[in-house]
Amino acid sequence: MIETEQTATSSKSPASLQETKWLEFSKLLNVQRPIAGVDEVGRGALFGPVVAAAVILPDLALPHLVAANIKDSKKLSGNQRQLLAQQICELALDWKIGFASTAEIDRINILQATLLAMKRAVLKLKIQPALCLIDGNQLVKDLPLPQQTIVKGDECSLAIASASIVAKVWRDALVLRLASKYPMYDLERNKGYGSKSHLMALRQYGPTHLHRKSFRPCQNNYEL
């Protein structure tokens, strides 16, 4: 497991103090470049695909993202994610999206579908990374590239945090496009997750073909 360097002296500037929390600024990350950060979103949703992103950042992009106050996508507002995603995609050497459909989630389970989405994102990259930093504790099966898992990687790796943001913005945009087709599920606000209004709509209208039938709230015998 790769660990981050947490020590900082009082002589460091605020910017450099902020940099010490990120793996990419640590002397412990002494590996060949380029490095791809890989993360997923939508694992706990009831509706829509699970989506992963793979992002390769140049070294010159790192201080720009620190200055932009990048963090785990879940700790950012929607507007902050949009702005950061645009900046990340402009700065990145390469970035790609991979996803697994609801049918695949139901067939192979959400964990395997998540890893499949990650694999698809990495294999789409035009630049082959020397190392893939994978958020979580599960290696991606049959990935023909070196990889390293990092628990809570979106909190300590700029590349993984960037992948988290890009994947979140991409998936949210997809769900918003589908929201008008299925207005009764309140997708515009819940983004496919199990909000109270979403659960009530499932009880009243039943699931669509884009709901995950292997998830209990999408099954007819589920009780609120």
Residue frames as a rotation matrix with the C-alpha (Angstrom) as fourth column:
MET 1
0.574 0.819 0.000 0.00
0.819 -0.574 0.000 0.00
0.000 0.000 -1.000 0.00
ILE 2
-0.360 -0.656 0.663 1.33
0.602 -0.706 -0.373 3.44
0.713 0.265 0.649 -0.90
GLU 3
0.308 0.427 -0.850 1.23
0.923 -0.349 0.159 5.95
-0.229 -0.834 -0.502 1.91
THR 4
0.611 -0.038 0.791 1.37
0.346 -0.886 -0.309 9.73
0.712 0.462 -0.528 1.86
GLU 5
-0.492 -0.823 -0.282 3.99
0.737 -0.222 -0.638 11.89
0.463 -0.522 0.716 3.50
GLN 6
0.515 0.855 -0.064 2.28
0.712 -0.385 0.588 13.90
0.478 -0.348 -0.807 6.25
THR 7
0.096 -0.536 -0.838 5.17
0.867 -0.368 0.335 15.85
-0.489 -0.759 0.430 7.79
ALA 8
0.422 0.009 0.906 5.50
0.594 -0.758 -0.269 19.59
0.685 0.652 -0.325 7.23
THR 9
-0.450 -0.654 -0.608 7.72
0.893 -0.336 -0.301 22.24
-0.008 -0.678 0.735 8.77
SER 10
0.329 0.616 -0.716 6.61
0.656 -0.694 -0.296 25.67
-0.679 -0.372 -0.632 9.94
SER 11
-0.447 -0.598 -0.665 8.79
-0.074 -0.716 0.694 27.29
-0.891 0.360 0.276 7.29
LYS 12
-0.740 0.198 0.643 6.62
0.661 0.395 0.638 25.99
-0.127 0.897 -0.423 4.47
SER 13
-0.871 0.486 -0.069 4.17
-0.486 -0.834 0.260 28.28
0.069 0.260 0.963 2.70
PRO 14
-0.136 0.908 0.397 0.40
-0.609 0.239 -0.756 27.62
-0.781 -0.345 0.520 2.90
ALA 15
0.494 0.313 -0.811 0.51
-0.863 0.286 -0.416 26.26
0.102 0.906 0.412 -0.66
SER 16
-0.349 -0.708 -0.614 3.29
-0.572 0.680 -0.458 23.80
0.742 0.191 -0.643 0.14
LEU 17
-0.773 0.175 0.610 1.54
-0.518 0.381 -0.766 22.77
-0.366 -0.908 -0.204 3.34
GLN 18
0.321 0.945 -0.058 -1.51
-0.749 0.216 -0.627 21.93
-0.580 0.245 0.777 1.26
GLU 19
0.263 -0.288 -0.921 0.65
-0.836 0.409 -0.367 19.97
0.483 0.866 -0.133 -1.19
THR 20
-0.690 -0.678 0.255 1.97
-0.712 0.570 -0.410 17.64
0.132 -0.464 -0.876 1.52
LYS 21
-0.111 0.718 0.687 -1.41
-0.570 0.520 -0.636 15.87
-0.814 -0.462 0.351 1.81
TRP 22
0.771 0.460 -0.441 -1.27
-0.601 0.293 -0.744 14.73
-0.213 0.838 0.502 -1.82
LEU 23
0.648 -0.463 0.604 0.56
0.285 0.884 0.371 11.57
-0.706 -0.069 0.705 -2.82
GLU 24
0.763 -0.309 0.567 1.93
0.589 -0.029 -0.808 13.11
0.266 0.951 0.160 -6.02
PHE 25
0.595 -0.566 0.571 4.08
-0.480 -0.819 -0.313 15.53
0.645 -0.088 -0.759 -3.99
SER 26
0.787 -0.261 0.559 5.43
-0.441 0.394 0.806 12.77
-0.430 -0.881 0.195 -1.75
LYS 27
-0.150 -0.928 -0.341 8.92
-0.989 0.136 0.064 11.39
-0.013 0.347 -0.938 -2.17
LEU 28
-0.361 0.065 0.930 7.34
-0.339 0.920 -0.196 8.01
-0.869 -0.386 -0.310 -1.45
LEU 29
0.746 0.622 0.236 5.76
0.034 0.319 -0.947 7.98
-0.665 0.715 0.217 -4.90
ASN 30
-0.117 -0.899 -0.422 9.02
-0.702 -0.226 0.675 7.10
-0.703 0.375 -0.605 -6.62
VAL 31
0.034 0.223 0.974 7.62
0.463 0.860 -0.213 5.34
-0.886 0.459 -0.075 -9.66
GLN 32
-0.865 -0.373 0.334 7.86
0.434 -0.226 0.872 5.79
-0.250 0.900 0.358 -13.38
ARG 33
-0.177 0.792 -0.584 5.44
-0.344 -0.606 -0.718 8.20
-0.922 0.073 0.380 -15.03
PRO 34
-0.530 0.644 0.552 2.81
-0.588 -0.748 0.307 8.50
0.611 -0.162 0.775 -16.44
ILE 35
-0.953 0.295 -0.069 0.41
0.234 0.573 -0.786 7.57
-0.192 -0.765 -0.615 -13.65
ALA 36
-0.475 0.870 0.130 -3.34
-0.101 -0.201 0.974 7.15
0.874 0.450 0.184 -14.12
GLY 37
-0.874 0.351 0.335 -5.81
-0.367 -0.027 -0.930 7.83
-0.317 -0.936 0.153 -11.32
VAL 38
-0.647 0.666 -0.372 -8.92
-0.013 0.478 0.879 5.65
0.763 0.573 -0.300 -11.48
ASP 39
-0.892 0.443 0.091 -12.16
-0.117 -0.033 -0.993 6.08
-0.437 -0.896 0.081 -9.55
GLU 40
-0.673 0.732 0.104 -15.87
0.533 0.382 0.755 5.30
0.513 0.563 -0.648 -9.90
VAL 41
-0.820 0.555 0.140 -19.21
-0.515 -0.610 -0.602 6.88
-0.249 -0.566 0.786 -9.04
GLY 42
-0.082 0.926 -0.368 -22.75
-0.939 0.052 0.339 5.56
0.333 0.373 0.866 -8.86
ARG 43
-0.821 -0.288 -0.493 -21.99
-0.166 0.947 -0.276 2.36
0.546 -0.145 -0.825 -7.03
GLY 44
-0.871 0.468 -0.150 -24.83
0.313 0.292 -0.904 2.88
-0.380 -0.834 -0.401 -4.55
ALA 45
-0.617 0.664 -0.424 -27.37
-0.754 -0.652 0.076 4.30
-0.226 0.366 0.903 -6.98
LEU 46
-0.172 0.673 0.720 -30.60
0.016 0.732 -0.681 2.49
-0.985 -0.105 -0.137 -7.87
PHE 47
0.829 0.537 0.159 -30.80
0.246 -0.094 -0.965 3.84
-0.503 0.839 -0.210 -11.42
GLY 48
0.845 -0.437 -0.309 -28.34
-0.519 -0.532 -0.668 4.06
0.128 0.725 -0.677 -14.28
PRO 49
0.594 -0.677 -0.434 -24.83
0.272 0.677 -0.684 2.75
0.757 0.289 0.586 -14.92
VAL 50
0.709 -0.599 -0.373 -21.83
0.332 -0.183 0.925 2.70
-0.622 -0.780 0.069 -12.64
VAL 51
0.902 -0.320 0.288 -19.27
0.108 -0.478 -0.872 5.07
0.417 0.818 -0.397 -14.17
ALA 52
0.472 -0.831 -0.295 -15.47
0.626 0.080 0.776 5.20
-0.621 -0.551 0.558 -13.86
ALA 53
0.952 -0.304 -0.031 -12.89
-0.243 -0.690 -0.682 7.66
0.186 0.657 -0.731 -15.08
ALA 54
0.407 -0.912 -0.048 -9.17
0.858 0.364 0.364 7.27
-0.314 -0.189 0.930 -15.69
VAL 55
0.994 -0.059 0.095 -7.11
-0.032 -0.964 -0.262 10.48
0.107 0.258 -0.960 -15.65
ILE 56
0.210 -0.977 -0.045 -3.44
0.978 0.211 0.001 11.06
0.008 -0.045 0.999 -16.43
LEU 57
0.976 0.118 -0.183 -2.14
0.147 -0.978 0.151 14.42
-0.161 -0.174 -0.971 -15.20
PRO 58
0.271 -0.930 0.250 1.13
0.415 -0.121 -0.901 16.10
0.868 0.348 0.353 -16.18
ASP 59
-0.233 -0.438 -0.868 3.29
0.970 -0.036 -0.242 17.27
0.075 -0.898 0.433 -13.28
LEU 60
-0.944 -0.189 0.271 2.68
0.201 -0.979 0.018 20.90
0.262 0.071 0.963 -14.23
ALA 61
-0.143 0.975 0.169 -1.07
-0.044 -0.177 0.983 20.44
0.989 0.133 0.068 -13.59
LEU 62
-0.096 0.137 -0.986 -0.63
0.826 0.563 -0.002 19.43
0.555 -0.815 -0.167 -9.95
PRO 63
-0.811 -0.210 -0.546 -0.04
0.527 -0.669 -0.525 22.87
-0.255 -0.713 0.653 -8.37
HIS 64
-0.806 0.582 0.108 -2.87
-0.384 -0.652 0.654 24.33
0.451 0.486 0.749 -10.46
LEU 65
-0.009 0.847 -0.532 -5.32
0.139 0.528 0.838 21.79
0.990 -0.066 -0.123 -9.05
VAL 66
-0.332 -0.173 -0.927 -4.08
0.929 0.110 -0.353 22.33
0.163 -0.979 0.124 -5.49
ALA 67
-0.987 -0.067 -0.148 -4.59
0.088 -0.985 -0.146 26.08
-0.136 -0.157 0.978 -5.94
ALA 68
-0.514 0.854 -0.074 -8.12
-0.452 -0.197 0.870 25.35
0.729 0.481 0.488 -7.22
ASN 69
-0.475 0.264 0.840 -8.82
-0.848 0.118 -0.517 23.59
-0.235 -0.957 0.167 -3.89
ILE 70
-0.101 0.386 -0.917 -9.45
-0.584 0.723 0.369 20.18
0.805 0.573 0.152 -5.42
LYS 71
-0.602 -0.035 0.798 -10.87
-0.720 0.457 -0.523 17.53
-0.346 -0.889 -0.300 -3.11
ASP 72
-0.852 0.371 0.369 -12.98
0.388 0.921 -0.030 14.38
-0.351 0.117 -0.929 -3.13
SER 73
-0.792 0.539 0.287 -15.98
0.073 -0.384 0.920 14.98
0.606 0.750 0.265 -5.42
LYS 74
0.020 0.852 -0.524 -18.43
0.799 0.301 0.521 14.23
0.601 -0.429 -0.674 -2.60
LYS 75
-0.050 -0.123 -0.991 -17.10
0.863 -0.505 0.019 17.26
-0.503 -0.854 0.131 -0.69
LEU 76
-0.953 -0.280 -0.115 -17.67
0.166 -0.802 0.574 19.68
-0.253 0.528 0.811 -3.57
SER 77
-0.032 0.948 -0.317 -20.79
-0.229 -0.316 -0.921 21.52
-0.973 0.043 0.227 -4.70
GLY 78
0.499 0.311 0.809 -22.19
0.648 0.486 -0.586 20.86
-0.576 0.816 0.041 -8.15
ASN 79
0.991 -0.134 -0.011 -20.78
-0.113 -0.785 -0.608 24.14
0.073 0.604 -0.793 -9.49
GLN 80
0.306 -0.932 0.195 -17.36
-0.786 -0.132 0.604 23.44
-0.537 -0.338 -0.773 -7.99
ARG 81
0.029 -0.261 0.965 -17.31
0.215 0.944 0.249 20.00
-0.976 0.200 0.083 -9.60
GLN 82
0.821 0.340 0.459 -18.27
0.506 -0.061 -0.860 21.42
-0.265 0.938 -0.223 -12.99
LEU 83
0.846 -0.525 -0.096 -15.50
-0.531 -0.813 -0.239 24.02
0.047 0.253 -0.966 -12.91
LEU 84
0.063 -0.863 0.501 -12.89
-0.690 0.325 0.647 21.56
-0.721 -0.386 -0.575 -11.68
ALA 85
0.316 0.111 0.942 -13.91
0.400 0.885 -0.238 18.89
-0.860 0.453 0.236 -14.20
GLN 86
0.984 0.050 0.170 -13.45
0.175 -0.429 -0.886 21.39
0.029 0.902 -0.431 -17.02
GLN 87
0.539 -0.839 0.079 -10.04
-0.840 -0.528 0.129 22.38
-0.066 -0.136 -0.989 -15.68
ILE 88
0.079 -0.489 0.869 -8.97
-0.339 0.806 0.485 18.76
-0.937 -0.333 -0.102 -15.18
CYS 89
0.581 0.228 0.781 -9.94
0.545 0.604 -0.581 17.76
-0.605 0.763 0.227 -18.72
GLU 90
0.965 -0.260 0.043 -8.09
-0.156 -0.696 -0.701 20.74
0.213 0.670 -0.712 -20.15
LEU 91
0.343 -0.883 0.319 -4.93
-0.926 -0.261 0.272 20.03
-0.157 -0.389 -0.908 -18.13
ALA 92
0.475 -0.101 0.874 -4.89
-0.232 0.944 0.236 16.22
-0.849 -0.315 0.425 -18.42
LEU 93
-0.644 -0.696 -0.318 -2.56
-0.599 0.199 0.776 14.43
-0.476 0.690 -0.545 -20.77
ASP 94
-0.680 0.500 -0.536 -5.39
-0.187 0.589 0.786 11.95
0.709 0.635 -0.307 -21.28
TRP 95
-0.706 0.517 0.483 -8.70
-0.482 0.149 -0.864 11.05
-0.519 -0.843 0.144 -19.68
LYS 96
-0.677 0.513 -0.527 -11.39
-0.306 0.455 0.836 8.54
0.669 0.728 -0.151 -20.50
ILE 97
-0.186 0.745 0.640 -14.75
-0.948 0.035 -0.315 7.32
-0.257 -0.666 0.700 -19.18
GLY 98
-0.799 0.096 -0.594 -15.84
-0.146 0.927 0.345 3.70
0.584 0.362 -0.726 -18.82
PHE 99
-0.312 0.733 0.605 -19.13
-0.942 -0.155 -0.299 2.38
-0.125 -0.663 0.738 -17.53
ALA 100
-0.981 0.181 -0.065 -21.08
0.173 0.979 0.110 -0.79
0.083 0.096 -0.992 -16.86
SER 101
-0.498 0.859 0.116 -24.78
-0.424 -0.358 0.832 -0.87
0.756 0.365 0.543 -17.69
THR 102
-0.104 0.573 0.813 -27.64
-0.981 0.076 -0.179 -1.75
-0.164 -0.816 0.554 -15.36
ALA 103
0.818 0.390 -0.423 -27.99
-0.491 0.856 -0.160 -5.07
0.300 0.339 0.892 -17.18
GLU 104
0.053 -0.887 -0.458 -24.33
-0.021 0.458 -0.889 -5.84
0.998 0.057 0.006 -16.48
ILE 105
-0.559 -0.192 0.807 -24.71
-0.751 -0.295 -0.591 -4.79
0.351 -0.936 0.020 -12.84
ASP 106
0.364 0.812 0.457 -27.64
-0.911 0.412 -0.006 -7.17
-0.193 -0.414 0.890 -12.44
ARG 107
0.811 -0.036 -0.584 -25.81
-0.273 0.860 -0.431 -9.98
0.518 0.509 0.687 -14.19
ILE 108
0.138 -0.890 -0.435 -22.37
0.374 0.454 -0.809 -9.86
0.917 -0.051 0.395 -12.54
ASN 109
0.483 0.207 -0.851 -23.08
0.875 -0.159 0.457 -7.81
-0.041 -0.965 -0.258 -9.34
ILE 110
0.991 0.057 0.117 -22.18
0.068 -0.993 -0.091 -4.23
0.111 0.098 -0.989 -8.51
LEU 111
0.466 -0.885 -0.021 -18.60
-0.216 -0.137 0.967 -4.89
-0.858 -0.446 -0.255 -7.35
GLN 112
-0.186 -0.553 0.812 -17.62
0.654 0.547 0.522 -6.73
-0.733 0.628 0.260 -10.52
ALA 113
0.547 0.454 0.704 -19.44
0.826 -0.427 -0.367 -4.14
0.134 0.782 -0.609 -12.65
THR 114
0.931 -0.260 -0.254 -17.53
-0.138 -0.899 0.415 -1.37
-0.337 -0.352 -0.873 -10.88
LEU 115
0.038 -0.977 0.208 -14.20
-0.040 0.207 0.978 -3.04
-0.998 -0.046 -0.031 -11.60
LEU 116
-0.007 0.048 0.999 -15.29
0.924 0.382 -0.012 -3.63
-0.382 0.923 -0.047 -15.20
ALA 117
0.908 0.364 0.209 -16.09
0.414 -0.858 -0.302 0.07
0.069 0.361 -0.930 -15.62
MET 118
0.607 -0.763 -0.225 -12.64
-0.354 -0.512 0.782 0.94
-0.712 -0.395 -0.581 -14.25
LYS 119
-0.176 -0.678 0.714 -10.97
0.415 0.606 0.678 -1.51
-0.893 0.415 0.175 -16.62
ARG 120
0.364 0.400 0.841 -12.84
0.928 -0.076 -0.366 -0.06
-0.083 0.914 -0.398 -19.60
ALA 121
0.985 -0.016 -0.174 -11.82
-0.009 -0.999 0.043 3.49
-0.175 -0.041 -0.984 -18.67
VAL 122
0.245 -0.969 0.011 -8.13
-0.296 -0.064 0.953 2.54
-0.923 -0.237 -0.303 -18.40
LEU 123
-0.221 -0.358 0.907 -8.08
0.622 0.665 0.414 0.53
-0.751 0.656 0.076 -21.62
LYS 124
0.716 0.519 0.467 -9.56
0.694 -0.455 -0.559 3.48
-0.077 0.724 -0.685 -23.54
LEU 125
0.600 -0.531 -0.598 -6.59
-0.113 -0.797 0.594 5.69
-0.792 -0.288 -0.538 -22.67
LYS 126
0.950 -0.311 -0.030 -4.45
-0.024 0.024 -0.999 6.57
0.311 0.950 0.015 -25.67
ILE 127
0.002 -0.950 0.313 -1.44
-0.757 -0.206 -0.621 7.04
0.654 -0.236 -0.719 -23.38
GLN 128
0.461 0.134 -0.877 -0.47
0.259 0.925 0.278 3.82
0.849 -0.355 0.392 -21.62
PRO 129
0.651 -0.207 0.730 0.19
-0.694 -0.553 0.462 4.50
0.308 -0.807 -0.503 -17.94
ALA 130
-0.375 -0.843 -0.385 3.18
-0.401 0.522 -0.753 3.00
0.836 -0.128 -0.534 -16.16
LEU 131
-0.926 0.145 -0.349 1.00
0.375 0.470 -0.799 2.63
0.048 -0.871 -0.489 -13.05
CYS 132
-0.158 0.935 0.318 -2.73
0.016 -0.320 0.947 2.82
0.987 0.155 0.036 -12.30
LEU 133
-0.990 -0.042 0.132 -3.74
-0.125 -0.134 -0.983 4.13
0.059 -0.990 0.128 -8.88
ILE 134
-0.388 0.884 -0.260 -7.07
0.238 0.369 0.899 2.47
0.891 0.286 -0.353 -8.08
ASP 135
-0.423 0.318 0.848 -9.38
-0.818 -0.537 -0.207 3.94
0.390 -0.782 0.487 -5.45
GLY 136
0.672 0.720 0.173 -10.42
-0.709 0.557 0.433 1.34
0.216 -0.414 0.884 -2.88
ASN 137
-0.073 -0.680 0.730 -9.02
-0.789 0.487 0.375 -2.04
-0.610 -0.548 -0.572 -1.88
GLN 138
0.523 0.326 0.787 -9.90
0.166 0.867 -0.469 -4.16
-0.836 0.376 0.400 -4.93
LEU 139
-0.631 -0.747 -0.212 -7.52
-0.173 -0.132 0.976 -4.72
-0.757 0.652 -0.046 -7.81
VAL 140
0.273 0.689 -0.671 -9.04
-0.849 -0.156 -0.505 -4.55
-0.452 0.708 0.543 -11.30
LYS 141
0.259 -0.104 0.960 -9.27
0.058 0.994 0.092 -8.07
-0.964 0.031 0.263 -12.65
ASP 142
0.277 -0.223 0.935 -7.36
0.870 0.472 -0.145 -8.86
-0.408 0.853 0.325 -15.86
LEU 143
0.961 -0.071 -0.268 -5.98
-0.149 -0.947 -0.285 -5.34
-0.234 0.313 -0.920 -16.21
PRO 144
0.665 -0.723 0.185 -2.77
0.728 0.574 -0.374 -5.78
0.164 0.384 0.909 -18.26
LEU 145
0.180 -0.578 0.796 -1.01
-0.035 -0.812 -0.582 -2.90
0.983 0.077 -0.167 -16.51
PRO 146
-0.695 -0.444 -0.566 0.66
0.559 0.163 -0.813 -2.38
0.453 -0.881 0.134 -13.12
GLN 147
0.170 0.809 0.563 -1.85
-0.043 -0.565 0.824 -1.21
0.984 -0.165 -0.061 -10.53
GLN 148
-0.852 -0.394 -0.346 -1.93
0.356 0.050 -0.933 -0.17
0.385 -0.918 0.098 -6.88
THR 149
0.236 0.970 -0.055 -5.01
0.642 -0.113 0.758 0.13
0.729 -0.215 -0.650 -4.70
ILE 150
-0.893 -0.415 0.173 -5.35
0.158 -0.649 -0.744 3.07
0.421 -0.638 0.645 -2.31
VAL 151
-0.099 0.868 -0.487 -8.12
0.983 0.161 0.088 3.13
0.155 -0.470 -0.869 0.29
LYS 152
0.642 0.448 -0.623 -9.73
0.513 -0.854 -0.085 6.59
-0.570 -0.265 -0.778 0.30
GLY 153
-0.261 -0.838 0.479 -7.52
0.913 -0.053 0.406 7.42
-0.314 0.543 0.778 -2.64
ASP 154
0.193 0.403 0.895 -9.67
0.716 -0.682 0.152 10.40
0.671 0.611 -0.419 -3.63
GLU 155
0.987 0.128 -0.099 -8.53
0.160 -0.654 0.739 12.06
0.030 -0.745 -0.666 -0.39
CYS 156
0.476 -0.874 -0.094 -4.79
-0.007 -0.111 0.994 11.60
-0.879 -0.473 -0.059 -0.95
SER 157
-0.482 -0.630 0.609 -4.12
0.648 0.212 0.731 11.32
-0.590 0.747 0.306 -4.70
LEU 158
-0.371 0.303 -0.878 -4.72
-0.443 -0.888 -0.119 14.22
-0.816 0.345 0.464 -7.07
ALA 159
-0.859 0.022 -0.512 -5.08
-0.477 0.330 0.815 11.82
0.187 0.944 -0.273 -10.00
ILE 160
-0.737 0.625 -0.259 -7.72
0.651 0.759 -0.020 9.75
0.184 -0.183 -0.966 -8.21
ALA 161
-0.337 0.609 -0.718 -9.55
0.381 -0.609 -0.696 12.85
-0.861 -0.508 -0.027 -6.95
SER 162
-0.605 0.058 -0.794 -9.55
-0.642 -0.626 0.443 14.16
-0.471 0.778 0.415 -10.52
ALA 163
-0.904 0.278 -0.324 -10.98
-0.015 0.739 0.674 10.88
0.427 0.614 -0.664 -11.80
SER 164
-0.582 0.706 -0.404 -13.67
0.749 0.274 -0.603 11.03
-0.315 -0.654 -0.688 -9.11
ILE 165
-0.323 0.429 -0.843 -14.72
-0.104 -0.902 -0.419 14.52
-0.941 -0.048 0.336 -10.18
VAL 166
-0.725 0.003 -0.689 -14.71
-0.682 -0.138 0.718 13.77
-0.092 0.990 0.102 -13.92
ALA 167
-0.875 0.407 -0.262 -16.72
0.321 0.893 0.316 10.57
0.362 0.192 -0.912 -13.43
LYS 168
-0.477 0.713 -0.514 -19.24
0.640 -0.119 -0.759 12.30
-0.603 -0.691 -0.399 -11.15
VAL 169
-0.383 0.305 -0.872 -19.86
-0.452 -0.885 -0.111 15.18
-0.805 0.352 0.477 -13.55
TRP 170
-0.832 0.032 -0.554 -20.20
-0.514 0.330 0.792 12.80
0.208 0.943 -0.258 -16.51
ARG 171
-0.790 0.549 -0.273 -22.64
0.575 0.818 -0.019 10.50
0.213 -0.172 -0.962 -14.71
ASP 172
-0.415 0.653 -0.633 -24.73
0.370 -0.514 -0.773 13.35
-0.831 -0.555 -0.028 -13.30
ALA 173
-0.550 0.172 -0.817 -25.05
-0.682 -0.658 0.320 14.83
-0.482 0.733 0.479 -16.80
LEU 174
-0.891 0.223 -0.395 -26.22
-0.108 0.741 0.662 11.46
0.441 0.633 -0.636 -18.13
VAL 175
-0.609 0.692 -0.387 -28.85
0.779 0.430 -0.457 11.06
-0.150 -0.580 -0.801 -15.41
LEU 176
-0.416 0.451 -0.790 -30.07
-0.039 -0.877 -0.480 14.63
-0.908 -0.169 0.382 -15.94
ARG 177
-0.760 0.135 -0.636 -30.58
-0.650 -0.145 0.746 13.88
0.009 0.980 0.197 -19.64
LEU 178
-0.758 0.465 -0.458 -32.71
0.282 0.866 0.412 10.88
0.588 0.183 -0.788 -18.66
ALA 179
-0.861 0.385 -0.332 -34.64
0.277 -0.192 -0.941 12.74
-0.427 -0.903 0.058 -15.96
SER 180
-0.540 0.684 -0.491 -37.10
-0.760 -0.646 -0.064 14.30
-0.361 0.339 0.869 -18.40
LYS 181
-0.465 0.336 -0.819 -37.98
-0.489 0.674 0.554 10.84
0.738 0.658 -0.149 -19.74
TYR 182
-0.148 0.364 -0.920 -38.72
0.648 0.738 0.188 9.53
0.747 -0.568 -0.345 -16.24
PRO 183
-0.340 -0.043 0.939 -39.97
-0.309 -0.939 -0.154 12.59
0.888 -0.342 0.306 -14.29
MET 184
0.662 0.748 0.045 -41.82
-0.288 0.199 0.937 10.57
0.692 -0.633 0.347 -11.65
TYR 185
0.565 -0.494 -0.661 -38.56
0.715 0.692 0.094 9.34
0.411 -0.526 0.744 -10.04
ASP 186
0.987 -0.139 -0.086 -37.20
-0.078 -0.861 0.502 12.82
-0.144 -0.489 -0.860 -9.18
LEU 187
0.542 -0.818 0.189 -33.90
0.839 0.537 -0.082 11.94
-0.035 0.203 0.979 -10.86
GLU 188
0.415 -0.370 0.831 -33.00
0.247 -0.834 -0.494 15.58
0.876 0.410 -0.255 -11.37
ARG 189
0.520 -0.172 0.836 -32.53
-0.746 -0.567 0.348 15.92
0.415 -0.805 -0.423 -7.62
ASN 190
0.715 -0.186 0.673 -31.48
-0.449 0.616 0.647 12.43
-0.535 -0.765 0.357 -6.49
LYS 191
-0.005 -0.766 -0.643 -29.26
-1.000 -0.012 0.022 11.52
-0.024 0.643 -0.766 -9.48
GLY 192
0.123 0.148 -0.981 -30.56
-0.466 0.882 0.075 7.95
0.876 0.448 0.177 -9.29
TYR 193
-0.881 -0.462 -0.105 -29.87
-0.104 0.405 -0.909 7.38
0.462 -0.789 -0.404 -5.60
GLY 194
-0.387 0.760 -0.522 -32.45
0.683 0.617 0.392 6.09
0.620 -0.205 -0.758 -3.13
SER 195
-0.921 0.173 0.348 -34.07
-0.322 -0.841 -0.435 9.29
0.217 -0.513 0.831 -1.89
LYS 196
-0.638 0.741 0.209 -37.46
0.062 0.320 -0.945 9.06
-0.767 -0.590 -0.250 -0.20
SER 197
0.158 0.719 -0.677 -39.23
-0.704 -0.399 -0.587 10.42
-0.692 0.569 0.443 -3.29
HIS 198
-0.377 -0.383 -0.843 -37.41
-0.879 0.434 0.196 7.90
0.291 0.815 -0.500 -5.49
LEU 199
-0.998 -0.007 0.064 -38.35
-0.032 0.914 -0.405 4.98
-0.056 -0.406 -0.912 -3.24
MET 200
-0.310 0.950 -0.036 -41.98
-0.119 -0.077 -0.990 6.08
-0.943 -0.302 0.137 -3.13
ALA 201
0.122 0.305 -0.944 -42.07
-0.946 -0.254 -0.204 6.35
-0.302 0.918 0.258 -6.93
LEU 202
-0.763 -0.444 -0.470 -40.65
-0.560 0.817 0.139 2.83
0.323 0.369 -0.872 -7.23
ARG 203
-0.816 0.528 0.236 -43.48
0.168 0.606 -0.777 1.55
-0.554 -0.594 -0.583 -5.02
GLN 204
0.040 0.912 -0.409 -46.08
-0.282 -0.382 -0.880 3.38
-0.959 0.150 0.241 -7.11
TYR 205
0.532 0.153 -0.833 -44.77
-0.810 -0.193 -0.553 2.95
-0.245 0.969 0.021 -10.66
GLY 206
0.836 -0.332 0.436 -42.31
0.328 0.941 0.088 0.06
-0.440 0.070 0.895 -10.39
PRO 207
-0.047 -0.964 -0.262 -38.80
0.085 -0.265 0.960 0.09
-0.995 0.023 0.095 -11.90
THR 208
0.695 0.092 -0.713 -37.80
-0.669 -0.282 -0.688 1.12
-0.264 0.955 -0.134 -15.42
HIS 209
0.911 -0.408 -0.060 -35.42
0.327 0.804 -0.496 -0.91
0.250 0.433 0.866 -17.57
LEU 210
0.132 -0.899 0.419 -32.64
-0.047 -0.427 -0.903 1.38
0.990 0.100 -0.099 -16.29
HIS 211
0.475 0.035 0.879 -33.23
-0.871 -0.126 0.475 0.50
0.128 -0.991 -0.029 -12.64
ARG 212
-0.582 -0.770 -0.261 -31.02
-0.661 0.635 -0.399 -2.11
0.473 -0.060 -0.879 -11.02
LYS 213
0.403 0.874 -0.273 -33.33
-0.571 0.473 0.671 -5.06
0.715 -0.114 0.689 -10.47
SER 214
0.054 -0.463 -0.884 -30.74
0.492 0.783 -0.380 -6.82
0.869 -0.415 0.271 -8.30
PHE 215
-0.913 -0.294 0.283 -31.03
-0.059 -0.591 -0.804 -3.99
0.404 -0.751 0.523 -5.74
ARG 216
-0.686 0.653 -0.323 -33.79
0.716 0.524 -0.461 -4.64
-0.131 -0.547 -0.827 -3.18
PRO 217
-0.420 0.585 -0.694 -35.54
-0.010 -0.767 -0.641 -1.23
-0.907 -0.263 0.328 -3.48
CYS 218
-0.526 0.199 -0.827 -36.09
-0.839 -0.279 0.467 -1.99
-0.138 0.939 0.314 -7.17
GLN 219
-0.917 0.218 -0.334 -37.86
0.130 0.955 0.266 -5.26
0.377 0.201 -0.904 -6.39
ASN 220
-0.225 0.950 0.215 -41.63
-0.189 -0.259 0.947 -5.54
0.956 0.172 0.238 -6.02
ASN 221
0.443 0.425 -0.790 -41.48
0.590 0.525 0.613 -7.03
0.675 -0.738 -0.019 -2.52
TYR 222
-0.666 -0.742 -0.072 -39.50
0.571 -0.446 -0.689 -4.13
0.480 -0.500 0.721 -1.06
GLU 223
0.503 0.823 -0.265 -41.23
0.796 -0.322 0.512 -2.30
0.336 -0.468 -0.817 1.79
LEU 224
0.056 -0.433 0.899 -40.47
-0.021 -0.901 -0.433 1.30
0.998 0.005 -0.059 2.70
